[in-house]
Amino acid sequence: MGLRRVAMRSPALAVVLVFAMAVTVPQVSGRRLIVGGNMGWNAGVNYTVWASKQHFYFGDWLCLRESPEMPASVRNQMNVLEVNQTDYETCNSDHPLHNWTTGAGRDVVPLNVTRRRYFISGKGFCFSGMKLSVKVEKPPPPPKAAPEKSNAALSSYRSQFVLPIAFAIGAVWDSFLRVMW
């Protein structure tokens, strides 16, 4: 029976099913890293120093924001280009691997490959320091849990199974009462 049918027959049961699915699906999300911190993606910022204080993990997102105080004529010329190492070192923007520029001054780059990546701003801005190199790594393993007490396994069992089952029984009972009355 589809979720839509369940929702039409018993809204309470549909809510319980959606809740149960949400609880059992693992959460996967990366961090949003504002490149340059409060300095943003602007000329005159040392992004090598900024990047040396960060960890870049697979699944994270680089957010490159241009300063709103900068004149629009300058902001509209800036871009975010992904290049190879040689083009990064020489500030060559002639053959980018990818252009991440959206034109809104708030460009976003997904870190979806584990390797070193290179970004520059073309039209001469790279020579003013607008270049960034990041090494994207696999996320660290989750921290190990403290040793559980003997009754901790029972408590974990209750929280994983008993509570959702109790909600499901309540929803079925509610549906039964609605049909009967």
C-alpha positions as CSV (number, residue, x, y, z in Angstrom):
1,M,0.0,0.0,0.0
2,G,1.5,3.3,-1.0
3,L,2.1,6.2,1.4
4,R,-0.5,8.3,-0.3
5,R,-3.2,5.6,0.3
6,V,-2.1,5.3,3.9
7,A,-2.3,9.1,4.3
8,M,-5.8,9.2,2.8
9,R,-7.1,6.4,5.1
10,S,-5.2,7.3,8.2
11,P,-3.3,10.6,8.6
12,A,-1.9,9.5,11.9
13,L,-0.4,6.2,10.5
14,A,1.1,8.2,7.6
15,V,2.8,10.5,10.1
16,V,4.2,7.6,12.1
17,L,5.5,5.9,8.9
18,V,7.2,9.1,7.8
19,F,8.7,9.6,11.3
20,A,9.9,6.0,11.4
21,M,11.6,6.4,8.0
22,A,13.2,9.7,9.0
23,V,14.6,8.1,12.2
24,T,16.1,5.1,10.4
25,V,17.7,7.1,7.5
26,P,21.3,8.2,8.3
27,Q,22.0,11.9,8.1
28,V,24.7,12.8,5.6
29,S,25.7,16.4,5.1
30,G,28.9,18.3,4.7
31,R,29.9,21.6,6.1
32,R,29.7,25.0,4.3
33,L,33.1,26.6,4.5
34,I,33.1,30.4,3.8
35,V,36.3,30.9,1.9
36,G,38.4,33.6,3.6
37,G,36.1,33.7,6.6
38,N,34.9,37.3,7.2
39,M,37.2,38.6,4.5
40,G,35.4,36.7,1.8
41,W,36.6,36.0,-1.8
42,N,38.5,39.3,-2.5
43,A,41.8,40.6,-3.6
44,G,44.5,41.1,-1.0
45,V,43.5,38.1,1.2
46,N,46.1,35.3,1.8
47,Y,44.1,32.2,1.1
48,T,47.1,29.9,1.7
49,V,47.1,31.0,5.4
50,W,43.3,30.6,5.6
51,A,43.4,27.1,4.0
52,S,46.2,26.0,6.3
53,K,43.9,26.4,9.3
54,Q,41.0,24.3,7.7
55,H,40.3,20.7,7.0
56,F,38.4,20.0,3.7
57,Y,36.4,16.8,3.6
58,F,34.5,15.0,0.9
59,G,30.9,16.3,1.0
60,D,31.9,19.8,2.2
61,W,31.0,22.9,0.2
62,L,33.2,25.9,-0.5
63,C,31.2,29.2,-0.4
64,L,33.0,32.0,-2.2
65,R,31.4,35.3,-1.3
66,E,32.5,38.6,-2.7
67,S,32.4,41.7,-0.6
68,P,29.3,43.8,-1.0
69,E,31.3,46.9,-0.3
70,M,33.3,46.3,-3.5
71,P,32.1,48.4,-6.5
72,A,29.7,46.4,-8.7
73,S,31.9,47.0,-11.8
74,V,34.8,45.1,-10.0
75,R,32.5,42.4,-8.5
76,N,31.1,41.6,-11.9
77,Q,34.6,40.9,-13.3
78,M,35.5,38.3,-10.6
79,N,35.0,34.7,-11.1
80,V,35.8,31.3,-9.6
81,L,37.7,29.0,-12.0
82,E,39.0,25.5,-11.2
83,V,42.4,24.9,-12.8
84,N,45.2,22.4,-12.8
85,Q,48.3,22.9,-10.6
86,T,50.4,24.6,-13.4
87,D,47.7,27.1,-14.2
88,Y,47.2,27.8,-10.5
89,E,50.9,28.5,-10.0
90,T,51.1,30.8,-13.1
91,C,47.6,32.4,-12.6
92,N,46.6,31.2,-16.1
93,S,42.9,31.3,-16.6
94,D,42.8,30.5,-20.3
95,H,41.8,26.8,-20.0
96,P,39.9,26.2,-16.7
97,L,38.8,22.7,-15.8
98,H,35.5,24.2,-14.6
99,N,33.9,27.6,-14.2
100,W,32.0,27.8,-10.8
101,T,30.9,31.4,-11.3
102,T,27.2,32.0,-11.0
103,G,27.3,35.8,-11.4
104,A,25.7,36.4,-8.1
105,G,28.9,37.0,-6.1
106,R,28.0,33.9,-4.0
107,D,29.6,31.0,-5.8
108,V,29.5,27.4,-4.3
109,V,31.8,24.5,-5.1
110,P,30.9,21.0,-3.9
111,L,34.0,19.1,-2.7
112,N,33.0,15.8,-4.2
113,V,36.4,14.4,-5.1
114,T,39.2,13.4,-2.7
115,R,42.3,15.1,-4.2
116,R,44.0,18.4,-4.3
117,R,42.0,21.1,-6.1
118,Y,43.0,24.5,-7.4
119,F,40.8,27.6,-7.8
120,I,41.7,31.1,-9.1
121,S,39.9,34.2,-10.1
122,G,40.8,35.3,-13.7
123,K,41.1,38.7,-15.3
124,G,44.2,39.5,-13.3
125,F,42.7,39.0,-9.8
126,C,44.7,35.9,-9.3
127,F,47.9,38.0,-9.2
128,S,46.3,40.0,-6.4
129,G,46.0,36.8,-4.3
130,M,42.7,35.4,-5.4
131,K,43.8,31.8,-5.6
132,L,43.0,28.9,-3.4
133,S,44.4,25.3,-3.1
134,V,42.6,22.7,-1.0
135,K,43.3,19.1,-0.3
136,V,40.0,17.2,-0.1
137,E,40.2,14.2,2.2
138,K,37.8,11.5,3.3
139,P,36.0,12.4,6.5
140,P,37.4,11.1,9.7
141,P,35.7,8.1,11.3
142,P,33.1,8.9,13.9
143,P,34.5,8.9,17.5
144,K,34.3,5.6,19.3
145,A,31.5,5.4,21.8
146,A,32.3,4.8,25.5
147,P,32.0,1.2,26.6
148,E,28.4,0.4,27.3
149,K,27.0,-0.9,30.6
150,S,25.3,-4.2,30.6
151,N,21.8,-2.6,30.5
152,A,22.8,-0.1,27.9
153,A,22.1,-2.6,25.1
154,L,18.6,-3.1,26.4
155,S,18.1,0.7,26.5
156,S,19.4,1.0,22.9
157,Y,17.0,-1.8,21.8
158,R,14.1,0.0,23.4
159,S,14.9,3.4,21.8
160,Q,15.4,1.8,18.3
161,F,12.4,-0.6,18.2
162,V,10.0,-0.2,21.1
163,L,9.2,3.5,20.6
164,P,8.5,3.3,16.9
165,I,6.4,0.2,17.5
166,A,4.4,2.0,20.2
167,F,3.7,4.9,17.8
168,A,2.6,2.4,15.1
169,I,0.3,0.6,17.5
170,G,-1.2,3.9,18.6
171,A,-1.7,5.0,15.0
172,V,-3.4,1.7,14.1
173,W,-5.6,2.0,17.2
174,D,-6.5,5.6,16.2
175,S,-7.4,4.4,12.7
176,F,-9.5,1.6,14.1
177,L,-11.4,4.0,16.3
178,R,-12.0,6.4,13.4
179,V,-13.4,3.6,11.3
180,M,-15.6,2.3,14.2
181,W,-17.1,5.7,15.1
